Amino acid sequence: MFVAERFISVVIKNHGRRLVSTDGGTWYPQACRFLKLDHHIHSTLEKSLIERTMQYIKDRTESFDDYFPCRKKD
């Protein structure tokens, strides 16, 4: 919970948002209450859409690397 609270406070400081949207982790509600923030939990459908979008981006990035590989060693 303390790690989540610290992470959320840094994100809020840098970006100024007051609503935190999460996947339902048990430590987020308590961290948001401590920071006096609104907390929104994504539905199962929202989580599926987010996961699919991230997988699509990851797949596209990997195929880009096949055509334009990094030439640096290590």
Secondary structure, 3 states (H helix, E strand, C coil): CHHHHHHHHHHHHHHCCCEEEECCCCHHHHHHHHHCCEEEECCHHHHHHHHHHHHHHHHHHHHHHHHCCCCCCC
